[in-house]
Amino acid sequence: MPTYDFICNNCNQRFDLFLTFAEYGKTAISCVHCNSRNVRRRMTKVRIAKSEDSRMDSMANDFSGFEGLEDDPKAMGRMMRKMGKEMGEELPAEFDEVVDRLESGQSPEEIEKAVPDLGSGDTRDE
């Protein structure tokens, strides 16, 4: 059964109900918090899954103007954050650290000096 989200116009509380398609629009809905019938359907966000090819095409279009990024760490950070989101994969914590530093205006050279072990891939305990 689909879940439908509602908000009560009297108590402003949100709630959701499980209704069959046949019940929706025919069943009287009452707030589960205050029993008011003065409720409205709440529209929720919809996520659309993209194929890897679609994500790569989107990134290629978005990042076609790479020139000049080496001179603008903030723009490079924004581009990297967007690219990370488009990838749809879990990225290492170091990625977020580098992007945060770029967005704050640190140059790649400054980041490399501040975090010399970045990207070494050495995860052994010493």
C-alpha positions in Angstrom: 0.0 0.0 0.0 1.2 3.5 -0.8 2.0 5.9 2.0 0.4 9.3 1.8 1.8 12.3 3.7 -0.6 14.8 5.2 -0.4 18.0 7.4 -3.2 19.1 9.7 -4.3 22.7 9.2 -5.4 22.9 12.8 -2.5 21.6 14.8 0.2 21.8 12.0 1.4 18.3 12.7 2.6 16.0 9.9 1.4 12.4 9.6 1.3 9.7 7.1 -1.3 7.1 6.3 -1.2 3.8 4.4 -4.1 3.8 1.9 -4.9 1.5 -1.0 -5.3 3.2 -4.4 -9.0 2.5 -4.1 -9.3 4.2 -0.7 -7.4 7.3 -1.7 -9.8 10.1 -2.4 -12.8 8.2 -1.1 -11.8 7.7 2.6 -12.2 10.7 5.0 -8.9 11.6 6.5 -8.6 12.8 10.1 -5.5 14.0 11.8 -3.9 11.3 13.9 -2.9 13.9 16.5 -6.0 16.0 17.1 -8.7 14.1 15.0 -9.4 17.2 12.9 -10.6 16.7 9.4 -9.1 19.9 8.3 -6.1 18.3 6.6 -4.3 18.6 3.3 -2.0 16.3 1.4 1.6 17.1 1.7 3.7 16.7 -1.5 7.0 15.0 -0.9 10.2 15.1 -2.9 10.7 12.6 -5.6 14.1 11.0 -6.4 14.9 9.9 -9.9 17.6 7.2 -10.2 20.1 8.0 -13.0 22.1 5.4 -14.9 25.9 5.8 -14.7 26.0 6.8 -18.3 23.4 9.6 -17.6 25.4 10.8 -14.6 28.6 10.9 -16.7 26.9 12.8 -19.5 25.5 15.3 -16.9 29.0 15.8 -15.4 30.5 16.3 -18.9 28.0 19.0 -19.7 28.3 20.7 -16.3 32.1 20.6 -16.2 33.0 21.4 -19.8 34.7 24.7 -18.7 37.6 23.4 -16.5 40.0 26.1 -17.7 41.0 28.6 -15.0 39.9 26.4 -12.1 43.5 26.0 -11.0 43.5 29.7 -10.2 40.2 29.6 -8.3 40.2 27.1 -5.4 36.6 28.0 -4.4 35.3 27.2 -7.9 37.4 24.0 -7.9 35.9 23.0 -4.6 32.3 23.6 -5.8 33.0 21.6 -8.9 34.5 18.7 -6.9 31.5 18.7 -4.4 29.0 18.6 -7.3 31.1 15.9 -9.0 31.1 13.9 -5.8 27.3 14.1 -5.5 26.8 13.1 -9.1 29.0 10.0 -8.7 26.4 8.6 -6.2 29.1 6.7 -4.4 30.5 6.9 -0.8 33.7 8.9 -1.0 36.4 8.8 1.6 36.5 11.5 4.4 39.6 12.9 2.9 37.6 14.0 -0.2 35.3 16.1 2.0 38.3 17.6 3.8 39.9 18.6 0.6 36.7 20.1 -0.8 36.1 22.0 2.4 39.6 23.4 2.3 39.2 24.4 -1.4 35.9 26.1 -0.7 37.4 28.1 2.1 40.0 29.4 -0.5 43.0 27.2 0.3 45.1 26.4 -2.8 45.8 22.8 -3.8 49.5 23.4 -2.9 48.6 24.7 0.6 46.3 21.6 1.1 49.1 19.3 0.0 51.5 20.9 2.6 48.9 20.9 5.4 47.9 17.2 4.8 51.0 15.5 3.4 49.7 11.9 3.7 46.6 12.7 1.7 45.9 10.1 -0.9 48.9 7.9 0.1 46.5 4.9 0.4 48.6 3.6 3.3 46.2 2.3 5.8 48.5 0.0 7.7 48.9 0.5 11.5 52.4 1.5 12.4 
